[in-house]
Amino acid sequence: MDHIQELLEGIIKAMVSIPDKVLIEKEIDEKGVRFSIWVDKRDMGLVVGSRGVNIEAIKQIFGILGQREKINISVKLREPKYGK
């Protein structure tokens, strides 16, 4: 499962202008694996994309990876922590 988190982190860091501010947390429960992503507030628009196409594409890709791994994977972009 770590390889999936590393892939997600690599994709997000490649998209943003401040990669040091990328934080990804993984939660595992009976429903599957949930990845929460935080980026600098100045990079939110880059990750979301026009009309949400970037974040939706990321969710779809990781949903497909989850099917291959036979686990439910969800990805959620969170509001920046602590106003950063």
N, C-alpha and C positions, 0 to 999 in steps of 0.2 A: 504493500500500500504506500510505502514511502516514495516509490518511483512515481506514483501518480501525483503526490504532493509536489515533488521536485519538478515534474513537468509543468504543473499549474504555475508554480512560482517562476519558472523560467519564462513562460509565456507572458505572464503579467509584467515581470521586470523588463522584458524586451519592449513592452508597449509604452511604459511610462517614462517620464523625464527625470524622475527622482526615485531610482530603484532601491535606494537604501531605506526608503520609507514604506516599502511593501512588507506587509505582515499577513501571514496565512496561518490560521488555526484550524485544526482538524478535530472534529467530534465524532465519536463512534457510538451508536446506540442500536436498538433493535430495528430501527427503520433503515439503517445503513450508515453511510459516511457523509458528513456535512463539512464542507470547506467554507470558512468565512474569510473574506479578503478585505483588507484595509489598505488604502493607498493615500498618499498626500492629497489633500482636497484639490490642489491644482491639477492633479492627474485623473480625477474622477471622470471628467468628460472623455478623456482618451480611452479609458477602460469601458465606459458605457457605449460610446460611439453614437453616431447619428441614429436617432430613433431606437437606440438600444441594441443595434445590430451586433456590436462587438461582444457585449456580455452575453447576449443570447447565443451567439456562435460558440462561445466558451462553454456555456451550460450544455449545449447539444453535444459537443465533442466529449465532454466528461461524462455525460449520460451514456454515450455509446461505449466509452471505456468501461463504465460500470457494468453494462450489459455483458461485455466480454469477460469481466472479472466475476460476474454473477453476484453483484452487489449494487444497491442503490447509491448513487453518488449525486449529491446536490452541491451547487456552488452559489454562494450569496455574497454580493458586494455590499459591504457595510459602510455606513457613514464614518468619516475619519474620526479616530479617537482623539479626545482631548483638544479638539479644535485645530488639529494639525493637518 
